[in-house]
């Protein structure tokens, strides 16, 4: 494949990854608001969307990443894998029980119980570490080799 095709394919895959996680956030949001019960239309919608993502969307993304190949494709696939871990941790955080004193615990006014401590740890890992690693990998995918007349040639896809 030519380089222009690979670059365009990677742009499309990056946008699809963003769409995938917008859908995942929508599902997670249904669970957070208490609208999603274990049974009922909201739970059924969540289940259908989760299955669609796992059964159809993720294999499509993996196939496109394999088609793109090369180092950029490998970096984008690693970024995708980090995003999957991030979603899994966000789901875990959302599923942890809330304490009536959680705001005071999070503010450091009283000692945190185990669920609050786990939530604080998960937020730090999700925001500070996984989010940063994901963005760094995407930046590396978007970089190109420096032009002969520049010191650093990192620009959006060329």
CNS distance restraints for C-alpha pairs under 8 A (distance, minus, plus):
assign (resid   1 and name CA) (resid   5 and name CA) 6.63 0.50 0.50
assign (resid   1 and name CA) (resid   6 and name CA) 6.86 0.50 0.50
assign (resid   2 and name CA) (resid   6 and name CA) 6.40 0.50 0.50
assign (resid   3 and name CA) (resid   7 and name CA) 6.14 0.50 0.50
assign (resid   4 and name CA) (resid   8 and name CA) 6.19 0.50 0.50
assign (resid   4 and name CA) (resid 158 and name CA) 7.92 0.50 0.50
assign (resid   5 and name CA) (resid   9 and name CA) 6.03 0.50 0.50
assign (resid   6 and name CA) (resid  10 and name CA) 6.13 0.50 0.50
assign (resid   6 and name CA) (resid  68 and name CA) 5.46 0.50 0.50
assign (resid   7 and name CA) (resid  11 and name CA) 6.29 0.50 0.50
assign (resid   7 and name CA) (resid 157 and name CA) 6.59 0.50 0.50
assign (resid   7 and name CA) (resid 158 and name CA) 7.40 0.50 0.50
assign (resid   8 and name CA) (resid  12 and name CA) 6.37 0.50 0.50
assign (resid   9 and name CA) (resid  13 and name CA) 6.19 0.50 0.50
assign (resid   9 and name CA) (resid  64 and name CA) 7.60 0.50 0.50
assign (resid   9 and name CA) (resid  68 and name CA) 6.51 0.50 0.50
assign (resid  10 and name CA) (resid  14 and name CA) 6.03 0.50 0.50
assign (resid  10 and name CA) (resid  65 and name CA) 7.56 0.50 0.50
assign (resid  10 and name CA) (resid  68 and name CA) 6.78 0.50 0.50
assign (resid  10 and name CA) (resid  72 and name CA) 7.76 0.50 0.50
assign (resid  10 and name CA) (resid  73 and name CA) 6.95 0.50 0.50
assign (resid  10 and name CA) (resid  76 and name CA) 7.84 0.50 0.50
assign (resid  11 and name CA) (resid  15 and name CA) 6.37 0.50 0.50
assign (resid  11 and name CA) (resid 157 and name CA) 7.94 0.50 0.50
assign (resid  12 and name CA) (resid  16 and name CA) 6.19 0.50 0.50
assign (resid  13 and name CA) (resid  17 and name CA) 6.11 0.50 0.50
assign (resid  13 and name CA) (resid  61 and name CA) 6.61 0.50 0.50
assign (resid  13 and name CA) (resid  64 and name CA) 6.86 0.50 0.50
assign (resid  13 and name CA) (resid  65 and name CA) 7.19 0.50 0.50
assign (resid  14 and name CA) (resid  18 and name CA) 6.43 0.50 0.50
assign (resid  14 and name CA) (resid  76 and name CA) 7.48 0.50 0.50
assign (resid  15 and name CA) (resid  19 and name CA) 6.29 0.50 0.50
assign (resid  16 and name CA) (resid  20 and name CA) 6.05 0.50 0.50
assign (resid  16 and name CA) (resid  61 and name CA) 7.40 0.50 0.50
assign (resid  17 and name CA) (resid  21 and name CA) 6.41 0.50 0.50
assign (resid  17 and name CA) (resid  61 and name CA) 7.42 0.50 0.50
assign (resid  17 and name CA) (resid  80 and name CA) 6.82 0.50 0.50
assign (resid  18 and name CA) (resid  22 and name CA) 6.22 0.50 0.50
assign (resid  19 and name CA) (resid  23 and name CA) 6.30 0.50 0.50
assign (resid  20 and name CA) (resid  24 and name CA) 6.35 0.50 0.50
assign (resid  20 and name CA) (resid  53 and name CA) 7.14 0.50 0.50
assign (resid  20 and name CA) (resid  57 and name CA) 7.28 0.50 0.50
assign (resid  21 and name CA) (resid  25 and name CA) 5.96 0.50 0.50
assign (resid  21 and name CA) (resid  83 and name CA) 7.76 0.50 0.50
assign (resid  21 and name CA) (resid  87 and name CA) 7.68 0.50 0.50
assign (resid  22 and name CA) (resid  26 and name CA) 6.22 0.50 0.50
assign (resid  23 and name CA) (resid  27 and name CA) 6.35 0.50 0.50
assign (resid  23 and name CA) (resid  49 and name CA) 7.75 0.50 0.50
assign (resid  24 and name CA) (resid  28 and name CA) 6.11 0.50 0.50
assign (resid  24 and name CA) (resid  50 and name CA) 7.56 0.50 0.50
assign (resid  24 and name CA) (resid  87 and name CA) 7.27 0.50 0.50
assign (resid  25 and name CA) (resid  29 and name CA) 5.89 0.50 0.50
assign (resid  26 and name CA) (resid  30 and name CA) 6.38 0.50 0.50
assign (resid  27 and name CA) (resid  31 and name CA) 6.62 0.50 0.50
assign (resid  27 and name CA) (resid  46 and name CA) 5.67 0.50 0.50
assign (resid  27 and name CA) (resid  49 and name CA) 7.28 0.50 0.50
assign (resid  27 and name CA) (resid  50 and name CA) 7.57 0.50 0.50
assign (resid  28 and name CA) (resid  32 and name CA) 6.29 0.50 0.50
assign (resid  28 and name CA) (resid  91 and name CA) 6.52 0.50 0.50
assign (resid  28 and name CA) (resid  94 and name CA) 7.64 0.50 0.50
assign (resid  29 and name CA) (resid  33 and name CA) 6.31 0.50 0.50
assign (resid  30 and name CA) (resid  34 and name CA) 6.90 0.50 0.50
assign (resid  30 and name CA) (resid  35 and name CA) 5.85 0.50 0.50
assign (resid  30 and name CA) (resid  36 and name CA) 5.68 0.50 0.50
assign (resid  30 and name CA) (resid  42 and name CA) 7.44 0.50 0.50
assign (resid  30 and name CA) (resid  46 and name CA) 7.61 0.50 0.50
assign (resid  31 and name CA) (resid  35 and name CA) 6.44 0.50 0.50
assign (resid  31 and name CA) (resid  36 and name CA) 5.10 0.50 0.50
assign (resid  31 and name CA) (resid  37 and name CA) 7.93 0.50 0.50
assign (resid  31 and name CA) (resid  94 and name CA) 7.73 0.50 0.50
assign (resid  32 and name CA) (resid  36 and name CA) 7.98 0.50 0.50
assign (resid  32 and name CA) (resid  94 and name CA) 6.31 0.50 0.50
assign (resid  35 and name CA) (resid  42 and name CA) 6.59 0.50 0.50
assign (resid  36 and name CA) (resid  40 and name CA) 7.73 0.50 0.50
assign (resid  36 and name CA) (resid  42 and name CA) 4.88 0.50 0.50
assign (resid  36 and name CA) (resid  43 and name CA) 5.03 0.50 0.50
assign (resid  36 and name CA) (resid  46 and name CA) 7.67 0.50 0.50
assign (resid  37 and name CA) (resid  42 and name CA) 6.79 0.50 0.50
assign (resid  37 and name CA) (resid  43 and name CA) 5.63 0.50 0.50
assign (resid  38 and name CA) (resid  43 and name CA) 5.85 0.50 0.50
assign (resid  39 and name CA) (resid  43 and name CA) 5.53 0.50 0.50
assign (resid  39 and name CA) (resid  44 and name CA) 7.06 0.50 0.50
assign (resid  40 and name CA) (resid  44 and name CA) 6.19 0.50 0.50
assign (resid  41 and name CA) (resid  45 and name CA) 6.05 0.50 0.50
assign (resid  42 and name CA) (resid  46 and name CA) 6.18 0.50 0.50
assign (resid  43 and name CA) (resid  47 and name CA) 6.15 0.50 0.50
assign (resid  44 and name CA) (resid  48 and name CA) 6.14 0.50 0.50
assign (resid  45 and name CA) (resid  49 and name CA) 6.11 0.50 0.50
assign (resid  46 and name CA) (resid  50 and name CA) 6.02 0.50 0.50
assign (resid  47 and name CA) (resid  51 and name CA) 6.10 0.50 0.50
assign (resid  48 and name CA) (resid  52 and name CA) 6.09 0.50 0.50
assign (resid  49 and name CA) (resid  53 and name CA) 6.18 0.50 0.50
assign (resid  50 and name CA) (resid  54 and name CA) 6.19 0.50 0.50
assign (resid  51 and name CA) (resid  55 and name CA) 5.58 0.50 0.50
assign (resid  51 and name CA) (resid  56 and name CA) 7.79 0.50 0.50
assign (resid  52 and name CA) (resid  56 and name CA) 5.38 0.50 0.50
assign (resid  52 and name CA) (resid  57 and name CA) 6.49 0.50 0.50
assign (resid  53 and name CA) (resid  57 and name CA) 4.69 0.50 0.50
assign (resid  53 and name CA) (resid  58 and name CA) 5.98 0.50 0.50
assign (resid  54 and name CA) (resid  58 and name CA) 5.50 0.50 0.50
assign (resid  54 and name CA) (resid  59 and name CA) 7.53 0.50 0.50
assign (resid  55 and name CA) (resid  59 and name CA) 6.82 0.50 0.50
assign (resid  56 and name CA) (resid  60 and name CA) 6.25 0.50 0.50
assign (resid  57 and name CA) (resid  61 and name CA) 6.27 0.50 0.50
assign (resid  58 and name CA) (resid  62 and name CA) 6.18 0.50 0.50
assign (resid  59 and name CA) (resid  63 and name CA) 6.02 0.50 0.50
assign (resid  60 and name CA) (resid  64 and name CA) 6.22 0.50 0.50
assign (resid  61 and name CA) (resid  65 and name CA) 6.10 0.50 0.50
assign (resid  62 and name CA) (resid  66 and name CA) 6.14 0.50 0.50
assign (resid  62 and name CA) (resid  77 and name CA) 7.38 0.50 0.50
assign (resid  63 and name CA) (resid  67 and name CA) 6.17 0.50 0.50
assign (resid  64 and name CA) (resid  68 and name CA) 6.20 0.50 0.50
assign (resid  65 and name CA) (resid  69 and name CA) 6.17 0.50 0.50
assign (resid  65 and name CA) (resid  73 and name CA) 5.41 0.50 0.50
assign (resid  65 and name CA) (resid  74 and name CA) 7.43 0.50 0.50
assign (resid  65 and name CA) (resid  76 and name CA) 7.45 0.50 0.50
assign (resid  65 and name CA) (resid  77 and name CA) 6.39 0.50 0.50
assign (resid  66 and name CA) (resid  73 and name CA) 7.05 0.50 0.50
assign (resid  68 and name CA) (resid  73 and name CA) 5.57 0.50 0.50
assign (resid  69 and name CA) (resid  73 and name CA) 4.83 0.50 0.50
assign (resid  69 and name CA) (resid  74 and name CA) 6.60 0.50 0.50
assign (resid  70 and name CA) (resid  74 and name CA) 6.30 0.50 0.50
assign (resid  71 and name CA) (resid  75 and name CA) 6.14 0.50 0.50
assign (resid  72 and name CA) (resid  76 and name CA) 6.11 0.50 0.50
assign (resid  72 and name CA) (resid 140 and name CA) 7.84 0.50 0.50
assign (resid  72 and name CA) (resid 141 and name CA) 5.07 0.50 0.50
assign (resid  73 and name CA) (resid  77 and name CA) 6.04 0.50 0.50
assign (resid  73 and name CA) (resid 141 and name CA) 7.79 0.50 0.50
assign (resid  74 and name CA) (resid  78 and name CA) 6.23 0.50 0.50
assign (resid  75 and name CA) (resid  79 and name CA) 6.20 0.50 0.50
assign (resid  75 and name CA) (resid 137 and name CA) 6.15 0.50 0.50
assign (resid  75 and name CA) (resid 138 and name CA) 7.54 0.50 0.50
assign (resid  75 and name CA) (resid 140 and name CA) 7.60 0.50 0.50
assign (resid  75 and name CA) (resid 141 and name CA) 6.31 0.50 0.50
assign (resid  76 and name CA) (resid  80 and name CA) 6.13 0.50 0.50
assign (resid  76 and name CA) (resid 137 and name CA) 6.93 0.50 0.50
assign (resid  76 and name CA) (resid 138 and name CA) 6.59 0.50 0.50
assign (resid  76 and name CA) (resid 141 and name CA) 6.51 0.50 0.50
assign (resid  77 and name CA) (resid  81 and name CA) 6.21 0.50 0.50
assign (resid  78 and name CA) (resid  82 and name CA) 6.29 0.50 0.50
assign (resid  78 and name CA) (resid 137 and name CA) 7.68 0.50 0.50
assign (resid  79 and name CA) (resid  83 and name CA) 6.22 0.50 0.50
assign (resid  79 and name CA) (resid 133 and name CA) 7.80 0.50 0.50
assign (resid  79 and name CA) (resid 134 and name CA) 5.18 0.50 0.50
assign (resid  79 and name CA) (resid 137 and name CA) 5.88 0.50 0.50
assign (resid  79 and name CA) (resid 138 and name CA) 6.79 0.50 0.50
assign (resid  80 and name CA) (resid  84 and name CA) 6.29 0.50 0.50
assign (resid  80 and name CA) (resid 134 and name CA) 7.99 0.50 0.50
assign (resid  81 and name CA) (resid  85 and name CA) 6.41 0.50 0.50
assign (resid  82 and name CA) (resid  86 and name CA) 6.10 0.50 0.50
assign (resid  82 and name CA) (resid 130 and name CA) 6.61 0.50 0.50
assign (resid  82 and name CA) (resid 133 and name CA) 7.90 0.50 0.50
assign (resid  82 and name CA) (resid 134 and name CA) 6.39 0.50 0.50
assign (resid  83 and name CA) (resid  87 and name CA) 6.19 0.50 0.50
assign (resid  83 and name CA) (resid 130 and name CA) 7.68 0.50 0.50
assign (resid  83 and name CA) (resid 134 and name CA) 6.98 0.50 0.50
assign (resid  84 and name CA) (resid  88 and name CA) 6.27 0.50 0.50
assign (resid  85 and name CA) (resid  89 and name CA) 6.23 0.50 0.50
assign (resid  86 and name CA) (resid  90 and name CA) 6.14 0.50 0.50
assign (resid  86 and name CA) (resid 126 and name CA) 5.94 0.50 0.50
assign (resid  86 and name CA) (resid 130 and name CA) 6.55 0.50 0.50
assign (resid  86 and name CA) (resid 131 and name CA) 7.91 0.50 0.50
assign (resid  87 and name CA) (resid  91 and name CA) 6.14 0.50 0.50
assign (resid  88 and name CA) (resid  92 and name CA) 6.29 0.50 0.50
assign (resid  89 and name CA) (resid  93 and name CA) 6.11 0.50 0.50
assign (resid  89 and name CA) (resid 122 and name CA) 6.73 0.50 0.50
assign (resid  89 and name CA) (resid 126 and name CA) 7.22 0.50 0.50
assign (resid  90 and name CA) (resid  94 and name CA) 6.12 0.50 0.50
assign (resid  90 and name CA) (resid 122 and name CA) 7.59 0.50 0.50
assign (resid  90 and name CA) (resid 126 and name CA) 7.46 0.50 0.50
assign (resid  91 and name CA) (resid  95 and name CA) 6.19 0.50 0.50
assign (resid  92 and name CA) (resid  96 and name CA) 6.47 0.50 0.50
assign (resid  93 and name CA) (resid 118 and name CA) 7.69 0.50 0.50
assign (resid  93 and name CA) (resid 119 and name CA) 5.63 0.50 0.50
assign (resid  93 and name CA) (resid 122 and name CA) 6.57 0.50 0.50
assign (resid  93 and name CA) (resid 123 and name CA) 7.92 0.50 0.50
assign (resid  96 and name CA) (resid 115 and name CA) 6.09 0.50 0.50
assign (resid  96 and name CA) (resid 119 and name CA) 7.48 0.50 0.50
assign (resid  97 and name CA) (resid 115 and name CA) 6.47 0.50 0.50
assign (resid  98 and name CA) (resid 102 and name CA) 6.48 0.50 0.50
assign (resid  98 and name CA) (resid 115 and name CA) 7.23 0.50 0.50
assign (resid  98 and name CA) (resid 116 and name CA) 7.40 0.50 0.50
assign (resid  99 and name CA) (resid 116 and name CA) 7.70 0.50 0.50
assign (resid 101 and name CA) (resid 105 and name CA) 6.23 0.50 0.50
assign (resid 102 and name CA) (resid 106 and name CA) 6.01 0.50 0.50
assign (resid 102 and name CA) (resid 112 and name CA) 7.64 0.50 0.50
assign (resid 102 and name CA) (resid 116 and name CA) 6.52 0.50 0.50
assign (resid 103 and name CA) (resid 107 and name CA) 6.12 0.50 0.50
assign (resid 104 and name CA) (resid 108 and name CA) 6.23 0.50 0.50
assign (resid 104 and name CA) (resid 109 and name CA) 5.16 0.50 0.50
assign (resid 104 and name CA) (resid 110 and name CA) 6.01 0.50 0.50
assign (resid 105 and name CA) (resid 109 and name CA) 5.81 0.50 0.50
assign (resid 105 and name CA) (resid 110 and name CA) 5.08 0.50 0.50
assign (resid 105 and name CA) (resid 111 and name CA) 5.80 0.50 0.50
assign (resid 105 and name CA) (resid 112 and name CA) 4.84 0.50 0.50
assign (resid 105 and name CA) (resid 113 and name CA) 7.72 0.50 0.50
assign (resid 105 and name CA) (resid 116 and name CA) 7.03 0.50 0.50
assign (resid 106 and name CA) (resid 112 and name CA) 7.14 0.50 0.50
assign (resid 106 and name CA) (resid 116 and name CA) 7.12 0.50 0.50
assign (resid 106 and name CA) (resid 120 and name CA) 7.44 0.50 0.50
assign (resid 108 and name CA) (resid 112 and name CA) 7.58 0.50 0.50
assign (resid 112 and name CA) (resid 116 and name CA) 5.59 0.50 0.50
assign (resid 112 and name CA) (resid 117 and name CA) 5.69 0.50 0.50
assign (resid 113 and name CA) (resid 117 and name CA) 6.10 0.50 0.50
assign (resid 114 and name CA) (resid 118 and name CA) 6.06 0.50 0.50
assign (resid 115 and name CA) (resid 119 and name CA) 6.11 0.50 0.50
assign (resid 116 and name CA) (resid 120 and name CA) 6.21 0.50 0.50
assign (resid 117 and name CA) (resid 121 and name CA) 6.24 0.50 0.50
assign (resid 118 and name CA) (resid 122 and name CA) 6.05 0.50 0.50
assign (resid 119 and name CA) (resid 123 and name CA) 6.06 0.50 0.50
assign (resid 120 and name CA) (resid 124 and name CA) 6.25 0.50 0.50
assign (resid 121 and name CA) (resid 125 and name CA) 6.21 0.50 0.50
assign (resid 122 and name CA) (resid 126 and name CA) 5.90 0.50 0.50
assign (resid 123 and name CA) (resid 127 and name CA) 5.84 0.50 0.50
assign (resid 123 and name CA) (resid 128 and name CA) 7.89 0.50 0.50
assign (resid 124 and name CA) (resid 128 and name CA) 5.35 0.50 0.50
assign (resid 124 and name CA) (resid 129 and name CA) 7.12 0.50 0.50
assign (resid 125 and name CA) (resid 129 and name CA) 5.04 0.50 0.50
assign (resid 125 and name CA) (resid 130 and name CA) 6.15 0.50 0.50
assign (resid 126 and name CA) (resid 130 and name CA) 5.08 0.50 0.50
assign (resid 126 and name CA) (resid 131 and name CA) 6.00 0.50 0.50
assign (resid 127 and name CA) (resid 131 and name CA) 5.10 0.50 0.50
assign (resid 127 and name CA) (resid 132 and name CA) 7.23 0.50 0.50
assign (resid 128 and name CA) (resid 132 and name CA) 5.98 0.50 0.50
assign (resid 129 and name CA) (resid 133 and name CA) 6.04 0.50 0.50
assign (resid 130 and name CA) (resid 134 and name CA) 5.95 0.50 0.50
assign (resid 131 and name CA) (resid 135 and name CA) 6.21 0.50 0.50
assign (resid 132 and name CA) (resid 136 and name CA) 6.07 0.50 0.50
assign (resid 133 and name CA) (resid 137 and name CA) 6.19 0.50 0.50
assign (resid 134 and name CA) (resid 138 and name CA) 6.30 0.50 0.50
assign (resid 135 and name CA) (resid 139 and name CA) 6.11 0.50 0.50
assign (resid 136 and name CA) (resid 140 and name CA) 6.25 0.50 0.50
assign (resid 137 and name CA) (resid 141 and name CA) 6.27 0.50 0.50
assign (resid 138 and name CA) (resid 142 and name CA) 6.29 0.50 0.50
assign (resid 139 and name CA) (resid 143 and name CA) 6.34 0.50 0.50
assign (resid 142 and name CA) (resid 154 and name CA) 7.44 0.50 0.50
assign (resid 142 and name CA) (resid 155 and name CA) 6.68 0.50 0.50
assign (resid 142 and name CA) (resid 156 and name CA) 5.05 0.50 0.50
assign (resid 142 and name CA) (resid 157 and name CA) 5.00 0.50 0.50
assign (resid 143 and name CA) (resid 153 and name CA) 7.14 0.50 0.50
assign (resid 143 and name CA) (resid 154 and name CA) 4.46 0.50 0.50
assign (resid 143 and name CA) (resid 155 and name CA) 5.45 0.50 0.50
assign (resid 143 and name CA) (resid 156 and name CA) 6.18 0.50 0.50
assign (resid 143 and name CA) (resid 157 and name CA) 6.50 0.50 0.50
assign (resid 144 and name CA) (resid 153 and name CA) 6.22 0.50 0.50
assign (resid 144 and name CA) (resid 154 and name CA) 5.69 0.50 0.50
assign (resid 144 and name CA) (resid 155 and name CA) 6.64 0.50 0.50
assign (resid 144 and name CA) (resid 156 and name CA) 7.82 0.50 0.50
assign (resid 144 and name CA) (resid 157 and name CA) 6.90 0.50 0.50
assign (resid 144 and name CA) (resid 158 and name CA) 7.01 0.50 0.50
assign (resid 145 and name CA) (resid 153 and name CA) 5.94 0.50 0.50
assign (resid 145 and name CA) (resid 154 and name CA) 7.29 0.50 0.50
assign (resid 146 and name CA) (resid 150 and name CA) 6.27 0.50 0.50
assign (resid 146 and name CA) (resid 151 and name CA) 6.68 0.50 0.50
assign (resid 146 and name CA) (resid 152 and name CA) 5.50 0.50 0.50
assign (resid 146 and name CA) (resid 153 and name CA) 3.74 0.50 0.50
assign (resid 146 and name CA) (resid 154 and name CA) 6.86 0.50 0.50
assign (resid 147 and name CA) (resid 151 and name CA) 7.78 0.50 0.50
assign (resid 147 and name CA) (resid 152 and name CA) 7.89 0.50 0.50
assign (resid 147 and name CA) (resid 153 and name CA) 5.95 0.50 0.50
